[in-house]
């Protein structure tokens, strides 16, 4: 299993940061590489939400189906995807800081289910960390502009 943790301190209220990561439509507005969201469930936020995210990766598009498996408003949201032989388990945790800012922590675990992903996932850790950091920077910018 590969685990990556990235965090940012954001000058925005906790609820703004939470909504940005917990609502796929807002997330897509915040992260420029996400080009499309298609909901696969009647639920748009909270446990049970399912959606397909289309994301530009270099010159290609990648489509991932995600589901919200845990959701505690203004605290955390867990998204799980089973893609290309790997289960991607991501948790966004939101914390208040003493200086009235918000700390956003993303912990992603990649659990390869097949041999080839088991071999390749650790090799891509640096690239995945950079991509997640870019997403977090975009979320930070979006939330700070919104307030």
DRENDO-763310 format. One record per atom (N, C-alpha, C, O): x, y, z; residue number from 1; chain. Coordinates in pm, 1 decimal. Layout:
<rs>
((X; Y; Z); NUM; "A");
...
</rs>
This chain:
<rs>
((85.1; -118.0; 0.0); 1; "A");
((0.0; 0.0; 0.0); 1; "A");
((89.1; 123.5; 0.0); 1; "A");
((190.7; 128.9; 69.3); 1; "A");
((49.0; 222.2; -78.9); 2; "A");
((117.1; 350.0; -84.8); 2; "A");
((29.4; 454.3; -17.7); 2; "A");
((-90.9; 461.0; -43.1); 2; "A");
((90.2; 536.1; 68.3); 3; "A");
((15.9; 639.8; 139.5); 3; "A");
((82.5; 774.8; 113.5); 3; "A");
((204.5; 789.3; 121.9); 3; "A");
((-2.5; 873.4; 81.4); 4; "A");
((44.8; 1009.7; 56.3); 4; "A");
((-39.1; 1104.5; 141.0); 4; "A");
((-161.4; 1091.6; 146.6); 4; "A");
((26.3; 1199.4; 206.6); 5; "A");
((-44.1; 1302.0; 282.4); 5; "A");
((5.8; 1438.4; 237.6); 5; "A");
((126.2; 1463.5; 231.2); 5; "A");
((-90.1; 1526.9; 206.3); 6; "A");
((-59.8; 1663.6; 164.8); 6; "A");
((-152.2; 1755.7; 243.3); 6; "A");
((-270.1; 1724.8; 260.8); 6; "A");
((-99.9; 1868.4; 290.8); 7; "A");
((-185.8; 1960.4; 364.6); 7; "A");
((-158.5; 2104.7; 323.9); 7; "A");
((-51.4; 2138.8; 273.6); 7; "A");
((-258.6; 2187.3; 347.5); 8; "A");
((-248.7; 2330.6; 320.7); 8; "A");
((-323.6; 2405.6; 430.1); 8; "A");
((-425.7; 2358.6; 480.2); 8; "A");
((-271.8; 2522.9; 466.7); 9; "A");
((-342.6; 2614.1; 555.3); 9; "A");
((-406.1; 2719.3; 466.9); 9; "A");
((-338.9; 2782.3; 385.3); 9; "A");
((-536.8; 2738.1; 483.6); 10; "A");
((-615.8; 2820.6; 392.6); 10; "A");
((-680.2; 2935.5; 470.1); 10; "A");
((-738.2; 2914.5; 576.6); 10; "A");
((-669.8; 3056.2; 416.1); 11; "A");
((-734.2; 3173.8; 476.2); 11; "A");
((-879.4; 3180.6; 429.5); 11; "A");
((-917.0; 3264.4; 347.6); 11; "A");
((-959.3; 3089.5; 484.5); 12; "A");
((-1102.0; 3082.4; 451.5); 12; "A");
((-1171.4; 3006.4; 563.9); 12; "A");
((-1108.7; 2925.5; 632.3); 12; "A");
((-1300.4; 3032.2; 583.3); 13; "A");
((-1374.8; 2960.7; 687.1); 13; "A");
((-1381.5; 2810.2; 659.7); 13; "A");
((-1377.8; 2764.7; 545.4); 13; "A");
((-1391.4; 2737.3; 766.7); 14; "A");
((-1396.3; 2590.9; 761.4); 14; "A");
((-1507.2; 2540.2; 669.2); 14; "A");
((-1486.1; 2445.7; 593.1); 14; "A");
((-1625.2; 2602.3; 675.7); 15; "A");
((-1737.0; 2553.5; 594.8); 15; "A");
((-1713.3; 2574.1; 445.6); 15; "A");
((-1758.4; 2493.3; 364.4); 15; "A");
((-1643.2; 2681.4; 408.3); 16; "A");
((-1612.1; 2706.0; 266.8); 16; "A");
((-1516.5; 2599.0; 215.7); 16; "A");
((-1535.2; 2545.5; 106.4); 16; "A");
((-1415.3; 2568.2; 294.0); 17; "A");
((-1317.3; 2466.3; 255.2); 17; "A");
((-1385.5; 2329.3; 246.5); 17; "A");
((-1363.9; 2254.4; 151.2); 17; "A");
((-1467.0; 2297.7; 345.9); 18; "A");
((-1535.3; 2168.4; 344.3); 18; "A");
((-1624.7; 2153.5; 221.8); 18; "A");
((-1618.8; 2051.9; 152.6); 18; "A");
((-1706.9; 2253.5; 194.7); 19; "A");
((-1797.9; 2245.6; 78.6); 19; "A");
((-1718.6; 2226.8; -50.7); 19; "A");
((-1761.7; 2154.0; -140.1); 19; "A");
((-1604.1; 2291.3; -60.4); 20; "A");
((-1524.2; 2281.9; -183.1); 20; "A");
((-1474.5; 2140.4; -208.9); 20; "A");
((-1468.8; 2097.3; -324.0); 20; "A");
((-1438.5; 2067.8; -104.0); 21; "A");
((-1389.4; 1931.2; -125.1); 21; "A");
((-1500.1; 1826.5; -117.8); 21; "A");
((-1484.1; 1716.3; -170.2); 21; "A");
((-1612.4; 1859.5; -53.4); 22; "A");
((-1719.8; 1761.3; -35.2); 22; "A");
((-1823.5; 1764.1; -147.0); 22; "A");
((-1899.9; 1668.9; -162.9); 22; "A");
((-1827.0; 1871.3; -223.9); 23; "A");
((-1923.0; 1886.8; -333.9); 23; "A");
((-1844.9; 1874.9; -464.6); 23; "A");
((-1765.0; 1962.5; -497.5); 23; "A");
((-1867.9; 1767.3; -538.4); 24; "A");
((-1790.6; 1740.4; -660.2); 24; "A");
((-1799.1; 1854.7; -760.9); 24; "A");
((-1701.7; 1882.8; -830.9); 24; "A");
((-1914.0; 1920.6; -768.9); 25; "A");
((-1929.5; 2032.2; -862.9); 25; "A");
((-1838.1; 2148.7; -824.3); 25; "A");
((-1773.1; 2207.8; -910.5); 25; "A");
((-1833.1; 2181.8; -695.1); 26; "A");
((-1743.0; 2288.8; -649.3); 26; "A");
((-1597.0; 2247.9; -664.5); 26; "A");
((-1512.6; 2328.8; -702.9); 26; "A");
((-1568.1; 2121.8; -634.1); 27; "A");
((-1431.5; 2070.6; -649.2); 27; "A");
((-1385.0; 2089.2; -794.2); 27; "A");
((-1272.0; 2131.2; -819.0); 27; "A");
((-1472.4; 2057.9; -888.1); 28; "A");
((-1437.8; 2072.8; -1030.3); 28; "A");
((-1414.2; 2218.7; -1067.4); 28; "A");
((-1331.0; 2248.2; -1153.2); 28; "A");
((-1487.1; 2310.6; -1003.3); 29; "A");
((-1463.9; 2452.6; -1027.9); 29; "A");
((-1329.8; 2496.8; -969.8); 29; "A");
((-1263.8; 2584.6; -1025.4); 29; "A");
((-1290.0; 2436.6; -859.2); 30; "A");
((-1165.5; 2474.1; -791.9); 30; "A");
((-1041.9; 2417.5; -860.7); 30; "A");
((-938.7; 2484.2; -868.4); 30; "A");
((-1052.0; 2295.7; -910.3); 31; "A");
((-936.2; 2225.6; -966.6); 31; "A");
((-945.9; 2227.7; -1119.6); 31; "A");
((-1030.1; 2159.3; -1177.7); 31; "A");
((-860.0; 2305.9; -1184.1); 32; "A");
((-873.5; 2324.8; -1329.6); 32; "A");
((-855.2; 2198.5; -1413.7); 32; "A");
((-903.7; 2192.4; -1526.7); 32; "A");
((-786.5; 2098.2; -1360.5); 33; "A");
((-765.8; 1975.4; -1438.1); 33; "A");
((-891.0; 1888.1; -1443.3); 33; "A");
((-900.9; 1798.4; -1527.1); 33; "A");
((-986.6; 1914.3; -1354.0); 34; "A");
((-1113.1; 1839.9; -1357.6); 34; "A");
((-1202.8; 1910.6; -1458.4); 34; "A");
((-1241.6; 2025.7; -1438.3); 34; "A");
((-1235.1; 1841.7; -1565.9); 35; "A");
((-1307.3; 1904.6; -1676.6); 35; "A");
((-1456.4; 1871.2; -1679.2); 35; "A");
((-1534.7; 1936.7; -1747.9); 35; "A");
((-1495.2; 1766.4; -1601.9); 36; "A");
((-1636.1; 1728.5; -1606.5); 36; "A");
((-1671.7; 1641.1; -1486.2); 36; "A");
((-1591.1; 1560.2; -1440.2); 36; "A");
((-1794.3; 1659.2; -1436.6); 37; "A");
((-1850.2; 1575.6; -1330.3); 37; "A");
((-1985.4; 1525.2; -1379.4); 37; "A");
((-2070.1; 1603.8; -1421.7); 37; "A");
((-2005.0; 1394.7; -1373.5); 38; "A");
((-2133.2; 1333.2; -1406.8); 38; "A");
((-2179.2; 1254.4; -1284.3); 38; "A");
((-2113.9; 1159.0; -1242.1); 38; "A");
((-2292.4; 1295.9; -1228.1); 39; "A");
((-2345.3; 1226.0; -1110.9); 39; "A");
((-2408.9; 1094.6; -1153.3); 39; "A");
((-2480.9; 1088.3; -1252.9); 39; "A");
((-2381.7; 990.4; -1076.7); 40; "A");
((-2435.3; 857.1; -1101.8); 40; "A");
((-2539.5; 819.3; -997.0); 40; "A");
((-2593.7; 708.8; -998.9); 40; "A");
((-2566.9; 912.2; -905.6); 41; "A");
((-2665.8; 889.9; -799.7); 41; "A");
((-2756.0; 1012.8; -791.7); 41; "A");
((-2721.1; 1120.2; -840.6); 41; "A");
((-2871.4; 995.5; -730.0); 42; "A");
((-2960.3; 1109.5; -708.0); 42; "A");
((-2904.1; 1202.5; -601.4); 42; "A");
((-2935.0; 1321.6; -599.4); 42; "A");
((-2821.8; 1148.0; -513.5); 43; "A");
((-2760.2; 1225.5; -405.7); 43; "A");
((-2640.8; 1301.8; -463.6); 43; "A");
((-2560.3; 1245.0; -537.3); 43; "A");
((-2629.8; 1430.3; -430.0); 44; "A");
((-2520.2; 1513.1; -482.3); 44; "A");
((-2411.0; 1539.4; -379.1); 44; "A");
((-2298.9; 1574.4; -416.1); 44; "A");
((-2441.6; 1523.3; -250.5); 45; "A");
((-2340.7; 1534.4; -144.9); 45; "A");
((-2376.1; 1436.2; -34.4); 45; "A");
((-2492.2; 1399.2; -17.0); 45; "A");
((-2274.4; 1394.7; 39.9); 46; "A");
((-2296.0; 1304.4; 152.0); 46; "A");
((-2275.1; 1158.7; 114.4); 46; "A");
((-2249.5; 1124.8; -1.1); 46; "A");
((-2286.9; 1073.4; 215.9); 47; "A");
((-2266.7; 929.8; 196.6); 47; "A");
((-2365.0; 878.2; 91.3); 47; "A");
((-2484.0; 909.7; 94.0); 47; "A");
((-2312.4; 798.8; -0.4); 48; "A");
((-2395.4; 742.8; -106.2); 48; "A");
((-2382.1; 816.9; -238.2); 48; "A");
((-2426.4; 767.3; -341.8); 48; "A");
((-2321.7; 934.9; -235.6); 49; "A");
((-2300.6; 1008.5; -360.5); 49; "A");
((-2203.5; 930.1; -447.8); 49; "A");
((-2099.2; 883.7; -401.8); 49; "A");
((-2240.1; 916.6; -573.9); 50; "A");
((-2153.1; 853.1; -673.2); 50; "A");
((-2143.9; 945.0; -792.8); 50; "A");
((-2244.1; 1000.9; -837.3); 50; "A");
((-2022.1; 960.6; -845.2); 51; "A");
((-2004.4; 1045.6; -961.7); 51; "A");
((-1882.8; 1000.5; -1042.1); 51; "A");
((-1794.7; 930.2; -992.6); 51; "A");
((-1881.7; 1043.2; -1166.7); 52; "A");
((-1771.2; 1016.0; -1257.5); 52; "A");
((-1697.6; 1148.1; -1278.9); 52; "A");
((-1757.6; 1248.0; -1318.5); 52; "A");
((-1567.9; 1147.2; -1252.3); 53; "A");
((-1484.5; 1265.1; -1269.1); 53; "A");
((-1397.6; 1247.1; -1393.4); 53; "A");
((-1329.2; 1145.8; -1408.4); 53; "A");
((-1401.0; 1346.1; -1482.0); 54; "A");
((-1312.1; 1346.7; -1597.9); 54; "A");
((-1204.5; 1449.6; -1569.4); 54; "A");
((-1233.4; 1564.3; -1535.4); 54; "A");
((-1080.0; 1406.9; -1583.9); 55; "A");
((-966.6; 1490.3; -1546.4); 55; "A");
((-863.1; 1488.1; -1658.9); 55; "A");
((-832.9; 1383.0; -1715.4); 55; "A");
((-810.2; 1604.4; -1689.7); 56; "A");
((-703.6; 1615.9; -1790.2); 56; "A");
((-571.7; 1581.2; -1722.3); 56; "A");
((-535.2; 1641.1; -1621.2); 56; "A");
((-501.2; 1484.5; -1778.4); 57; "A");
((-370.9; 1443.5; -1726.1); 57; "A");
((-272.0; 1446.9; -1841.9); 57; "A");
((-263.6; 1354.0; -1922.2); 57; "A");
((-197.3; 1557.0; -1848.0); 58; "A");
((-107.7; 1574.8; -1961.9); 58; "A");
((-190.5; 1597.6; -2086.8); 58; "A");
((-273.8; 1688.1; -2090.7); 58; "A");
((-168.2; 1516.6; -2188.5); 59; "A");
((-243.8; 1528.3; -2313.4); 59; "A");
((-362.7; 1432.5; -2319.2); 59; "A");
((-430.1; 1423.5; -2421.8); 59; "A");
((-388.7; 1360.8; -2209.0); 60; "A");
((-495.6; 1261.6; -2207.7); 60; "A");
((-601.7; 1297.9; -2105.3); 60; "A");
((-580.4; 1380.9; -2016.9); 60; "A");
((-716.1; 1233.6; -2119.6); 61; "A");
((-820.8; 1246.1; -2019.6); 61; "A");
((-830.2; 1114.9; -1943.6); 61; "A");
((-816.1; 1006.8; -2000.9); 61; "A");
((-854.0; 1126.0; -1814.9); 62; "A");
((-872.0; 1009.5; -1729.7); 62; "A");
((-1010.3; 1020.0; -1665.8); 62; "A");
((-1048.1; 1125.8; -1615.6); 62; "A");
((-1084.7; 911.3; -1667.8); 63; "A");
((-1218.1; 909.1; -1608.8); 63; "A");
((-1216.0; 813.3; -1490.0); 63; "A");
((-1175.0; 697.9; -1501.9); 63; "A");
((-1261.0; 863.7; -1375.6); 64; "A");
((-1262.1; 785.2; -1252.8); 64; "A");
((-1400.0; 793.1; -1190.0); 64; "A");
((-1458.6; 900.9; -1179.8); 64; "A");
((-1451.0; 679.3; -1148.2); 65; "A");
((-1578.7; 676.0; -1077.2); 65; "A");
((-1549.3; 674.8; -926.8); 65; "A");
((-1475.0; 589.8; -877.7); 65; "A");
((-1608.7; 770.4; -854.8); 66; "A");
((-1585.9; 783.9; -711.4); 66; "A");
((-1716.4; 771.2; -634.8); 66; "A");
((-1824.2; 797.2; -688.2); 66; "A");
((-1704.9; 730.9; -508.8); 67; "A");
((-1821.6; 726.5; -420.8); 67; "A");
((-1781.8; 781.6; -284.5); 67; "A");
((-1670.0; 760.9; -237.3); 67; "A");
((-1874.9; 851.4; -223.1); 68; "A");
((-1853.4; 905.3; -89.5); 68; "A");
((-1895.8; 797.5; 9.6); 68; "A");
((-2011.3; 755.0; 11.7); 68; "A");
((-1799.6; 753.7; 92.1); 69; "A");
((-1827.8; 645.7; 186.7); 69; "A");
((-1839.1; 694.4; 331.3); 69; "A");
((-1897.6; 626.4; 415.6); 69; "A");
((-1783.4; 811.7; 359.5); 70; "A");
((-1795.1; 872.3; 492.3); 70; "A");
((-1805.3; 1023.1; 474.6); 70; "A");
((-1745.9; 1081.2; 383.7); 70; "A");
((-1883.0; 1085.6; 564.8); 71; "A");
((-1908.2; 1228.8; 550.6); 71; "A");
((-1951.2; 1283.5; 685.9); 71; "A");
((-2055.5; 1245.2; 738.7); 71; "A");
((-1870.5; 1373.3; 741.8); 72; "A");
((-1906.6; 1444.0; 864.2); 72; "A");
((-1889.4; 1592.1; 834.0); 72; "A");
((-1777.1; 1640.4; 819.5); 72; "A");
((-1999.3; 1663.0; 824.7); 73; "A");
((-1997.6; 1802.5; 780.5); 73; "A");
((-1896.2; 1886.1; 858.0); 73; "A");
((-1890.3; 1883.6; 980.9); 73; "A");
((-1817.1; 1959.8; 781.2); 74; "A");
((-1711.7; 2049.0; 831.1); 74; "A");
((-1600.9; 1977.0; 907.1); 74; "A");
((-1522.2; 2040.7; 977.2); 74; "A");
((-1594.1; 1843.1; 893.5); 75; "A");
((-1487.8; 1766.3; 958.6); 75; "A");
((-1407.2; 1682.9; 858.8); 75; "A");
((-1285.1; 1696.5; 849.9); 75; "A");
((-1476.9; 1596.3; 783.6); 76; "A");
((-1404.7; 1513.4; 686.6); 76; "A");
((-1501.5; 1453.6; 585.1); 76; "A");
((-1622.1; 1444.2; 607.7); 76; "A");
((-1442.6; 1413.4; 471.6); 77; "A");
((-1516.8; 1340.1; 369.4); 77; "A");
((-1420.3; 1235.8; 311.4); 77; "A");
((-1303.9; 1264.9; 283.8); 77; "A");
((-1472.5; 1112.9; 293.7); 78; "A");
((-1392.3; 1003.7; 237.7); 78; "A");
((-1448.7; 966.6; 101.2); 78; "A");
((-1568.6; 944.0; 85.4); 78; "A");
((-1359.5; 961.0; 3.7); 79; "A");
((-1393.3; 923.2; -133.4); 79; "A");
((-1315.2; 797.6; -169.2); 79; "A");
((-1195.7; 787.8; -141.2); 79; "A");
((-1382.7; 702.0; -230.9); 80; "A");
((-1317.5; 577.4; -269.7); 80; "A");
((-1342.4; 553.1; -418.1); 80; "A");
((-1453.2; 571.6; -468.6); 80; "A");
((-1236.6; 511.3; -486.1); 81; "A");
((-1245.3; 475.8; -628.2); 81; "A");
((-1173.0; 343.2; -648.3); 81; "A");
((-1069.4; 318.1; -586.8); 81; "A");
((-1227.6; 259.7; -733.8); 82; "A");
((-1163.5; 133.9; -772.1); 82; "A");
((-1131.8; 148.6; -920.3); 82; "A");
((-1219.6; 138.1; -1005.9); 82; "A");
((-1005.0; 173.0; -948.2); 83; "A");
((-967.6; 205.9; -1085.9); 83; "A");
((-835.6; 139.4; -1124.2); 83; "A");
((-737.7; 145.6; -1049.8); 83; "A");
((-834.4; 76.9; -1239.4); 84; "A");
((-713.6; 16.9; -1296.7); 84; "A");
((-644.1; -79.3; -1199.5); 84; "A");
((-521.5; -80.6; -1189.3); 84; "A");
((-723.2; -158.7; -1129.2); 85; "A");
((-666.4; -259.5; -1040.6); 85; "A");
((-618.2; -206.8; -906.4); 85; "A");
((-547.4; -277.0; -834.2); 85; "A");
((-655.6; -84.2; -872.2); 86; "A");
((-614.8; -24.5; -745.8); 86; "A");
((-735.4; 42.1; -679.5); 86; "A");
((-815.8; 107.1; -746.2); 86; "A");
((-747.1; 25.5; -548.3); 87; "A");
((-848.8; 97.8; -472.3); 87; "A");
((-780.9; 223.6; -418.4); 87; "A");
((-680.8; 216.7; -347.2); 87; "A");
((-838.0; 338.5; -454.3); 88; "A");
((-787.7; 469.0; -411.5); 88; "A");
((-879.6; 519.9; -302.3); 88; "A");
((-997.5; 545.7; -326.8); 88; "A");
((-826.6; 534.4; -182.5); 89; "A");
((-904.3; 573.3; -65.2); 89; "A");
((-851.7; 709.2; -18.0); 89; "A");
((-740.7; 718.7; 34.5); 89; "A");
((-931.9; 813.7; -37.0); 90; "A");
((-888.7; 950.2; -6.8); 90; "A");
((-975.6; 1011.5; 102.0); 90; "A");
((-1098.3; 1003.7; 96.2); 90; "A");
((-911.7; 1072.1; 200.8); 91; "A");
((-983.6; 1139.7; 308.1); 91; "A");
((-936.5; 1284.3; 314.5); 91; "A");
((-817.8; 1312.0; 331.6); 91; "A");
((-1032.6; 1376.5; 300.2); 92; "A");
((-1007.2; 1518.7; 321.7); 92; "A");
((-1051.0; 1549.4; 464.8); 92; "A");
((-1167.5; 1530.2; 499.4); 92; "A");
((-958.5; 1596.9; 547.6); 93; "A");
((-988.1; 1634.0; 685.3); 93; "A");
((-974.8; 1785.5; 697.7); 93; "A");
((-879.4; 1844.8; 647.3); 93; "A");
((-1070.8; 1847.0; 764.9); 94; "A");
((-1074.8; 1991.7; 779.9); 94; "A");
((-1062.0; 2025.5; 927.5); 94; "A");
((-1136.9; 1973.3; 1010.2); 94; "A");
((-966.4; 2113.8; 961.4); 95; "A");
((-944.0; 2153.5; 1100.0); 95; "A");
((-933.9; 2305.7; 1108.6); 95; "A");
((-882.1; 2370.2; 1017.5); 95; "A");
((-983.1; 2361.7; 1217.1); 96; "A");
((-965.1; 2504.5; 1242.9); 96; "A");
((-828.1; 2525.8; 1305.2); 96; "A");
((-779.5; 2441.7; 1380.8); 96; "A");
((-765.9; 2639.4; 1272.9); 97; "A");
((-638.4; 2673.8; 1334.9); 97; "A");
((-661.9; 2784.6; 1436.8); 97; "A");
((-768.6; 2846.0; 1439.3); 97; "A");
((-563.2; 2809.4; 1519.5); 98; "A");
((-575.0; 2912.2; 1623.2); 98; "A");
((-587.4; 3052.9; 1563.9); 98; "A");
((-646.5; 3141.7; 1625.5); 98; "A");
((-532.3; 3072.3; 1445.9); 99; "A");
((-534.2; 3205.5; 1384.0); 99; "A");
((-650.8; 3223.2; 1286.2); 99; "A");
((-642.3; 3302.6; 1192.5); 99; "A");
((-758.3; 3149.6; 1308.4); 100; "A");
((-882.6; 3162.0; 1232.1); 100; "A");
((-866.9; 3126.3; 1084.2); 100; "A");
((-935.9; 3180.8; 998.1); 100; "A");
((-777.0; 3035.8; 1057.3); 101; "A");
((-761.4; 2980.4; 923.3); 101; "A");
((-810.7; 2836.0; 928.5); 101; "A");
((-853.3; 2787.4; 1033.3); 101; "A");
((-804.5; 2768.9; 814.9); 102; "A");
((-848.2; 2629.8; 807.8); 102; "A");
((-734.6; 2544.5; 754.7); 102; "A");
((-668.3; 2580.4; 657.4); 102; "A");
((-713.5; 2432.6; 818.8); 103; "A");
((-612.5; 2337.4; 773.3); 103; "A");
((-685.2; 2226.6; 698.7); 103; "A");
((-776.0; 2163.4; 752.7); 103; "A");
((-644.7; 2203.6; 574.0); 104; "A");
((-700.4; 2097.3; 491.2); 104; "A");
((-592.9; 1991.0; 474.2); 104; "A");
((-482.6; 2019.3; 427.3); 104; "A");
((-626.1; 1869.6; 512.4); 105; "A");
((-531.6; 1758.1; 503.9); 105; "A");
((-591.8; 1651.0; 413.1); 105; "A");
((-704.0; 1605.3; 434.9); 105; "A");
((-516.7; 1612.2; 312.4); 106; "A");
((-559.1; 1504.7; 223.2); 106; "A");
((-467.8; 1385.0; 246.2); 106; "A");
((-345.9; 1394.5; 231.8); 106; "A");
((-528.3; 1272.8; 281.8); 107; "A");
((-453.2; 1148.0; 295.3); 107; "A");
((-509.9; 1050.8; 193.5); 107; "A");
((-628.1; 1016.6; 197.2); 107; "A");
((-424.7; 1006.9; 103.0); 108; "A");
((-466.4; 912.1; -0.2); 108; "A");
((-388.1; 782.7; 16.6); 108; "A");
((-265.5; 782.9; 27.4); 108; "A");
((-462.2; 672.4; 18.6); 109; "A");
((-400.6; 540.6; 22.7); 109; "A");
((-433.2; 468.6; -106.4); 109; "A");
((-548.8; 462.6; -148.2); 109; "A");
((-331.7; 414.7; -168.4); 110; "A");
((-349.5; 335.4; -289.8); 110; "A");
((-325.7; 189.8; -252.4); 110; "A");
((-217.5; 153.0; -206.7); 110; "A");
((-429.9; 106.3; -272.6); 111; "A");
((-420.5; -35.2; -238.0); 111; "A");
((-431.6; -117.9; -365.8); 111; "A");
((-542.3; -150.7; -408.8); 111; "A");
((-318.7; -151.8; -426.6); 112; "A");
((-322.7; -231.1; -550.3); 112; "A");
((-383.6; -368.7; -526.3); 112; "A");
((-353.6; -434.5; -426.7); 112; "A");
((-469.7; -411.4; -618.8); 113; "A");
((-538.2; -539.5; -607.7); 113; "A");
((-479.9; -645.1; -701.5); 113; "A");
((-509.8; -763.9; -688.9); 113; "A");
((-396.7; -600.7; -795.2); 114; "A");
((-339.7; -691.4; -894.5); 114; "A");
((-188.1; -673.5; -897.1); 114; "A");
((-135.5; -575.7; -844.1); 114; "A");
((-119.2; -767.6; -958.3); 115; "A");
((27.0; -768.9; -958.4); 115; "A");
((88.4; -645.0; -1023.5); 115; "A");
((174.1; -580.6; -962.9); 115; "A");
((47.1; -610.5; -1143.7); 116; "A");
((109.4; -497.0; -1213.3); 116; "A");
((93.3; -366.5; -1135.3); 116; "A");
((191.4; -294.0; -1118.7); 116; "A");
((-27.3; -334.0; -1086.7); 117; "A");
((-38.1; -213.3; -1004.4); 117; "A");
((46.8; -219.8; -877.0); 117; "A");
((96.7; -117.0; -831.0); 117; "A");
((63.7; -339.4; -819.7); 118; "A");
((148.7; -352.3; -700.1); 118; "A");
((292.1; -312.5; -731.1); 118; "A");
((361.5; -255.3; -647.0); 118; "A");
((335.2; -343.2; -851.5); 119; "A");
((472.0; -309.4; -891.5); 119; "A");
((485.3; -161.8; -929.8); 119; "A");
((586.6; -98.3; -900.2); 119; "A");
((382.0; -107.5; -996.0); 120; "A");
((392.2; 27.9; -1050.2); 120; "A");
((355.8; 139.2; -951.9); 120; "A");
((415.2; 246.9; -956.8); 120; "A");
((260.4; 115.5; -863.9); 121; "A");
((212.3; 221.5; -774.2); 121; "A");
((324.3; 288.1; -694.5); 121; "A");
((329.5; 411.0; -689.8); 121; "A");
((414.0; 212.1; -631.6); 122; "A");
((522.0; 279.6; -556.8); 122; "A");
((612.0; 365.6; -645.9); 122; "A");
((667.2; 465.8; -600.3); 122; "A");
((626.5; 327.0; -771.6); 123; "A");
((710.5; 403.9; -863.8); 123; "A");
((649.4; 539.7; -897.5); 123; "A");
((721.4; 634.4; -928.9); 123; "A");
((517.1; 548.9; -891.1); 124; "A");
((447.9; 673.0; -926.5); 124; "A");
((418.4; 761.9; -806.0); 124; "A");
((350.2; 863.5; -819.6); 124; "A");
((468.4; 725.6; -689.5); 125; "A");
((436.2; 801.0; -567.9); 125; "A");
((477.2; 947.8; -579.0); 125; "A");
((400.1; 1035.9; -540.8); 125; "A");
((595.0; 975.2; -629.9); 126; "A");
((641.7; 1113.7; -642.0); 126; "A");
((552.0; 1194.0; -736.6); 126; "A");
((518.0; 1308.6; -707.2); 126; "A");
((514.1; 1134.9; -848.8); 127; "A");
((426.3; 1200.8; -945.4); 127; "A");
((287.7; 1224.4; -886.1); 127; "A");
((229.1; 1330.9; -905.3); 127; "A");
((235.3; 1125.4; -814.1); 128; "A");
((103.3; 1139.5; -751.5); 128; "A");
((106.7; 1247.0; -643.7); 128; "A");
((11.9; 1324.5; -630.4); 128; "A");
((214.1; 1252.2; -567.2); 129; "A");
((226.9; 1353.7; -461.6); 129; "A");
((225.4; 1493.5; -522.8); 129; "A");
((160.5; 1583.9; -470.2); 129; "A");
((295.8; 1510.9; -632.1); 130; "A");
((299.4; 1640.5; -701.1); 130; "A");
((160.2; 1677.8; -753.8); 130; "A");
((118.5; 1793.0; -742.0); 130; "A");
((88.7; 1581.7; -811.2); 131; "A");
((-45.7; 1606.6; -864.1); 131; "A");
((-143.1; 1643.7; -751.5); 131; "A");
((-224.6; 1734.6; -767.2); 131; "A");
((-134.4; 1573.7; -639.2); 132; "A");
((-221.1; 1604.7; -525.3); 132; "A");
((-187.4; 1742.0; -466.9); 132; "A");
((-277.0; 1816.0; -426.4); 132; "A");
((-59.5; 1775.7; -462.6); 133; "A");
((-18.2; 1908.5; -415.1); 133; "A");
((-74.2; 2017.0; -506.5); 133; "A");
((-117.7; 2121.6; -458.4); 133; "A");
((-73.7; 1993.6; -636.6); 134; "A");
((-132.1; 2089.5; -731.7); 134; "A");
((-281.5; 2107.2; -706.0); 134; "A");
((-332.0; 2219.4; -707.7); 134; "A");
((-352.4; 1996.5; -682.0); 135; "A");
((-495.0; 2003.8; -649.5); 135; "A");
((-517.2; 2086.4; -522.8); 135; "A");
((-605.7; 2171.8; -518.0); 135; "A");
((-436.3; 2059.9; -421.0); 136; "A");
((-451.4; 2131.7; -293.3); 136; "A");
((-421.1; 2280.8; -310.2); 136; "A");
((-486.5; 2364.5; -247.9); 136; "A");
((-323.1; 2314.5; -393.3); 137; "A");
((-293.4; 2455.7; -419.4); 137; "A");
((-411.9; 2523.2; -488.4); 137; "A");
((-445.7; 2637.6; -457.7); 137; "A");
((-474.4; 2451.6; -581.5); 138; "A");
((-590.4; 2506.1; -652.8); 138; "A");
((-708.6; 2525.1; -557.6); 138; "A");
((-779.6; 2625.3; -566.0); 138; "A");
((-729.4; 2430.1; -468.1); 139; "A");
((-836.7; 2441.5; -369.2); 139; "A");
((-811.1; 2561.0; -277.9); 139; "A");
((-902.8; 2637.9; -249.0); 139; "A");
((-689.1; 2576.6; -233.0); 140; "A");
((-651.1; 2689.4; -146.6); 140; "A");
((-681.8; 2821.7; -216.9); 140; "A");
((-745.6; 2909.1; -158.1); 140; "A");
((-638.2; 2837.3; -339.0); 141; "A");
((-661.0; 2958.5; -415.4); 141; "A");
((-811.3; 2985.7; -433.1); 141; "A");
((-857.1; 3098.4; -414.3); 141; "A");
((-886.0; 2883.0; -468.8); 142; "A");
((-1030.6; 2895.6; -490.5); 142; "A");
((-1100.2; 2941.0; -362.8); 142; "A");
((-1181.2; 3033.7; -365.9); 142; "A");
((-1069.6; 2877.4; -251.9); 143; "A");
((-1135.0; 2911.0; -124.6); 143; "A");
((-1097.9; 3051.4; -77.5); 143; "A");
((-1182.7; 3124.1; -25.7); 143; "A");
((-973.1; 3089.1; -95.1); 144; "A");
((-930.3; 3221.7; -51.9); 144; "A");
((-992.6; 3331.6; -138.3); 144; "A");
((-1021.9; 3440.3; -88.5); 144; "A");
((-1012.9; 3304.0; -266.5); 145; "A");
((-1078.7; 3401.0; -354.2); 145; "A");
((-1227.4; 3413.9; -319.4); 145; "A");
((-1286.7; 3520.6; -335.3); 145; "A");
((-1286.3; 3304.4; -271.9); 146; "A");
((-1430.2; 3301.7; -243.2); 146; "A");
((-1465.6; 3381.9; -117.8); 146; "A");
((-1582.0; 3415.8; -96.2); 146; "A");
((-1364.1; 3412.1; -34.8); 147; "A");
((-1393.6; 3482.4; 91.0); 147; "A");
((-1342.4; 3624.4; 90.6); 147; "A");
((-1359.3; 3696.4; 189.0); 147; "A");
</rs>
